[in-house]
Amino acid sequence: MTKQLEILKKLSSLAGIPGNEKKVSQFIASEIKDVVDQVVYDNLGSLIGVKGEHGPKVMIAGHMDEVGLLVTQITKEGFVKFQTVGGWFSQVMLAQVWEIHTKKGIVMGVTGVKPPHMIPADKRSVAIPVETMYIDLGLSSKEEAEALGVEAGCMIVPHSEFMVLGNEKYLLGKAWDNRIGSAAVIEILKRLGKNETNQLFGTFTVQEEMGVRGAKTSSYVVEPEIAIAIDTGIANDVPGGDADQQSLGKGPQILIFDSGLIPHRALRDLILDVAKTEKIPYQEAFITGGRTDAAHMHLAHKGAASISICIPTRNMHSHTSIVHLDDYENTIKLVLAVIKKLDRKTVDELLKP
């Protein structure tokens, strides 16, 4: 396995739901500490690798957190009730294996619900409400669960194995939203070399899945003039889907709209020009039901010219998401090429009213 795949496997495998990103942060810090001028943090735990001392402030961000669950209650029979953390579609949660992270170690369990044989026939086609689900630990009492370290507040993450699929460029794993974006920011910092064009702030934010919270605090630390969120986007090149601008392997998605941001027009034009000049494939997509870290990054202090660049992902917010290595690589190439153009003169021109 290549070094790049090892990093992707590690990032996908680490547990880190909103408010519990510490292990992810520690791994990322170990990867970037030798290629940045300094590492700083905001008070929520977002990690910022700074590269360059002069010129305009350019912020690129990928969030470290993943969707997951929190233990809220243990029944007297030893079943775990939970709160979702981040957006879950109930139909992808049933009969799935989970890891409950306790102070004593990891406890495994599986999502359970009332058997279909006990559900009236006319109700079986209705989506199962999340609040009726539980996690079965294979125990018979609350005391057994507590003896294993399970308690209210424990983090729960999907149990999923990283895999290189039939086509070796297709990678399956959990947490691609947004560890694949975090990986891209790591690689950009590594490949940039000495930065004399601008001040680059490679940022790894916390709690994006709970309202882009780390983006708000970290952007107040950085005070960016230019901000680029690197996140995941929808890949809908599946049976019954619409593949137009939403396909794996056809390049990063340069968003024209999401629910938190109308991209800065001049910055978007520059990025499109760079992609065409460098012959980097790209897609122009939009998201109506979500937002990225750019939603808060563009509002910090005086504001920042901002945009979202997304890596297409199948089965997002599930145990088994799929990304394409070419989209990851082309995202890195595109953002690197754009960063190298963002000198003082270019940024001043972009920000001109």
N, C-alpha and C positions, 0 to 999 in steps of 0.2 A: 504494500500500500504506500502511495506517495505521501510526502510530508503534508501536502495540501489536503489530501483525503483524510489523513489522520487528524488534522485540525478540524475539518468539517464533522468527522465522526465524534470527536470529543465534544464539540459545541452542541451537536444535536443530542448527545447522550446526557449531558449535565442537567441536573434538576434546578429550576429557577423560575418559579411563578412570581407574579408581582409581589414586591415586598420581601422576597426570598432569593435575590439574585447574587448573593455573596460568592458562591462557588464559581459562577460564571465570570463574575468580575475579577476574581483572583486569577483565573486561567488567562483571561484576556490581558490583564496587567503583566503577567509573565511573558506573554507573547510580544508585547509592544515596548516593554521597558527599555530595550537596547536600541530602538529605532526612533525614539521621540526625544525631544529636548527635556520634557518634564511630563509627569503624570499628576493630575489634580482631580479632585472629586467635589461634587456638590453635597449638600447635607442630606440628600435622600439616598445617595450612593451611586449616582451616575458617575462614570469614569470618563476622563477627558485626557487624551494624549495630544500634547501640543508640539507642533513642528514648525519652526520658523519664528523669527523675532520681529520682522518688519513687514509693512504692507497691510492690505485690507484683511479683515478677519473673516475667514471662510470656515464654516462649520459643516461637517458631514456627520450623519448620525444613523446608527442602527440600534434598535432596542434589544436588551439582553433578556427580557422576561418572555415567558411562554404562558399560554393558557393552561389552567389546571384547576385544582379544587382545594378546599380547606376543610378539615374535620370540624364539624360543629357539635356533634353529639354521638355518643355510643349508647346503643339500646341495651337493655338488661340482658338480651340474648347475645350481645357481642357484635351486632351489625353497626356499621358506621354510616351516619348521615352526614351530608356535606353541603357546602356552599360552592357554587361555581365561581371561578375567578377568571374573568375574561369571557368571551362569547363562545358558547357551546350550542350546537344543534343536537337536540336530545337523541335523535335517531342514530347518531354515530357513537353514542356512549354505552349502549346496551351490550352486555356480555363481553366487555373489554377488561383487560387486566391493568391494574394500577399499582403504583408504588407509593406507600405512605412513609414519609421520611420522619422518623422519630429520633429522639436523643439516644436511643439504644440501637438504632439501625433501621434498615428498610423492612417494612412489613408488606407483603403482597396481598392483594385482594381482587375481586372481580365484581363488576357492576351487576346488581340483581334488581328484579322487579317482580310484581305479581305474575305468575305463569299465565301464558295466553289461554290455557285451558279454563282458567277461572275468570276470564274477561268475556263479557257478553259479545256475541258474534258481531253485533252492529257497532261495537266500540274498538274492535281489533285493528281497524285501518286508521285509527286516530293516533297521532304522535303521542308517545308516552311522556307525561309531564316529568321534568327533572326532579321536582320535589317528591315524587313517589319512589324515586330510586334510592338504593342503598349500596354499600360496598360490603360484600361477604368476605370475611377474613378466614373462614373455615374454623370458627370458634363457636363456643356454646354459651359464653357469658361475658358481661362487661369486664369482670375481674380478669379474665384471660387476656382481653385486649389491652387493658391497662398494664398488665404485667409485661407485655411486649413493648410498652412505651407509647402506645397510642393515646392521644389526649386531644382535647379541643385545641385548634390552632395549628395542628400538624399539616405540613404541605403534602399535597397529593399530586403526582404527575403521571402521565401515561407511561406504561411499560412498553417500550418499542425498541426493536433492534435496528440499528443502522444497516442498510444494505445497498450494495451496488447491484442494480437490476439487470435484466437481460441485455439491454443496450447499456454499456458501461458508463454512459454519460447521464443516465437517469439514476438519481440518488433518492432512496427512501429513508425517512426517519421522522422522529417527532421534532417539534420545536423549530422547524424551519422558519416559522413566523416568530421571531425574526433572527434566529441565529445565523441564517444565510446572509442577512444584511450585516450583522456584526462581523462575520467572517470577511465580507467584502471590505469593510472599513479597516480591519486588521491588515489585509493584504495591500490596500492602498497605502497605508502608512509605511509598510515594509518596502514597497516598490518606488516610493516617491524620491528617495535619496535626499540630499541636502535641499532644503526648501528656501529659496531666496526670493520667490515671487510674491508670497503672501504669508500670513499666519494661519496655518491649518490646525483646526481643532477636531481631531478624530474622536467622536463622542459615542459612548455606549450607554444608553439611557435605561432607566428603571421604570417600571409601572406604566408602560405604554398601553398595555391591554386594559388598564383601569382608568383611562382618560388622559393619556399622553402626559402623565404627571412629571416624569423625569425630564422630558423635553422642555417643560416650562422652567424648572429650576436650573438645569444645565445651561440653557440659552441665556438666562440672566447672569450666569457666571461668565459666559463667553462674550456676550453682546455682539453677535455676528452681524456682518453686513450682507453676507451671502450665506444661505443655509440650504443644504440638500439632505433630505431624508432618504435613506436607502432602506427599503422595506420589501415586503412580499406583495405580489399582486395576484389577481385571479388568472389561472390557466383553465380555459373552458373548452379545450380541444378534445372533447370526450363525446361519446355517443349521446345525442340529444342536446349537445351544447353548441355555442356559437364561438367558433375558433378565431374569428376576425379580431386581430390585435390582442388575442388572449391565448397564445399558444406557447407550449414549451419549445425551447430550442431556437426561437426566432428573435431573440434579443431582449434586452431590458425594456420595460414599459415606461415611457416618459408620459406621466399623467397630464391630462388636460383639465382634470377636475376631480376633486373628491369632496367629501362633506365637511372637511376642515380647512380647505385651501383652494383658492384660485391662483394657479401658478403665476409668478412674475413673468410677464410676456417677453421682456427683453432677455431675461435669463434663459427662458425656454427656447427662444430663437437661437441664442448662442449655442445651447446644447445640441439642438437639431443640426446646426451648421457644422459643429465639431463631429458629430456622428457621421454626417455625410462626407465630410472631408477625409476623415480617418477610415471610412468604409466599415463602420461598426454597425451591424444590424440593430434595428430598434423597432419598437411597436409604440403606437400612440393609443393609450387606453384611458379609461375613466372609471372611478369607483363612486357609486351613489350611496352605498351602505356602510361606509367606513372612512377612516382618516388615518393619517400617519403623524409622526413626530413633527412634521413641518407645520401642522396646525397651530402649535404653540411657538415653534421656533421663529416663525415669521412675525410674531407679535411682541417679541421681547424688546424692551427699551424703545429705541427709535424705529424698530421694525427692521426686517431683513428681506431682501429679494430671495424668494424661496421656491422650491419645487420638490416634488417627490419622484424618485426613480425606483421602480419596483421590479423585483425578480419574480417571474411567473411561477405559481405554485399550485399544484393539484391537491385536493383534499385538505385544504387549509383548516386549521383548528380541529385536528383529529389526531389519532395515534399514528397515522401513516401518510404523511404528506410526501409529495414527490417534487423535486426540482431538477433542473438540467444544468450540467456543468458549463455548457456554452453560454447560457444566460448569465451565470455567475461570473465567468471570465470576461464577457463583453461588458458587463456592468462595471467591473474594475477598470477595464481599458477606457471606457467612456468617461467615468468620473475622474480618472487620472488625467486624461487629456484636457478636460475642462478646468481642473484645478491649475494646471500649468499655464493657462491663459488668463487667470484671474489676477492680474497685476493691478496696481493702483489706478492706472489710466483706464483700463477696461472696466473695472468696478465702478469708477466714477461715472463713466459713460452709461453703464447699465442703470445706475441709480438716478440718472438725470431725469427730472420731471418731464 
